């Protein structure tokens, strides 16, 4: 551990993280004079190598938040159509994936996380024992809308309060139980082939707010929300967005460990993450052995 990394970690512990995040969110929402807005966005895009040519709009955003939550051109992200495949819900980097153990724990970077704390419910966590979990980290350069990894029905959204530690390498290394300490929103999608698939959107420092499709609120209110009637989604449909930065944890109820298509590294939304193991007529299990990569 370098002296700079250690110093940064200690500084983050004493900063007013929640207040900073709210302030940054309000600033990002505020319309700026066009020349200032254009200059800031061009500088940001150059520093972080943002692929503006993929965006539905390439200029004229009224605020930094409008730029940060930018839409992509139609068709720029092909969606894997196999019903046994769960695709990445976001552009980013796959950091961890593996089996959810019988005690409903999921190991991320060598640290066990209790699914109960990730999703905010012991009863809900129990259904994922023996399933699979995956972490997709969104960097500042990435597209920050989140999409359904499967076809299904969104019936439940649970919004949980928490801190705003960074979810980058420094936060992962120095903040115990990082993902369950930070503010998060769990979106449950019920499917016919993979059971329930839940996306846990984890906020980070300077993440002003999280919005979820079908929930009419500027920021998802704390508590459990039931969508009645359920919102039907197709694989690749938008389900939420981060208004500045963060990470998505994907929990799959029925996905055999070892049937992963993804590997650690870059991923784009719509590309395969996991393929459900299927049983052939001869009694052997079939799975995936590869998939498209960016």
Secondary structure, DSSP 8 states (H G I E B T S, - for coil): --HHHHHHHHHHHHS-HHHHHHHHHHHHHS---HHHHHHHHHHHHHHHT--GGGBS--S--SSHHHHHT--B-TTSS-----TTEEE-SSSEEEEEEEE--TTSEEEETTEEEEHHHHHT-HHHHHTTTTSEEEEEEE-TTS--EEE-SSSEEEEEEEEE--B----SHHHHHHSTTHHHHB-EEEEEEE-SSS-EEEEEEE--TT--EEEETT--SSS--SEEEEEEEEEEE-TT-EEEEEES-EEEEEEESS--TT-B---SEEE-TTSEEEE--EE-TTS-EE--------
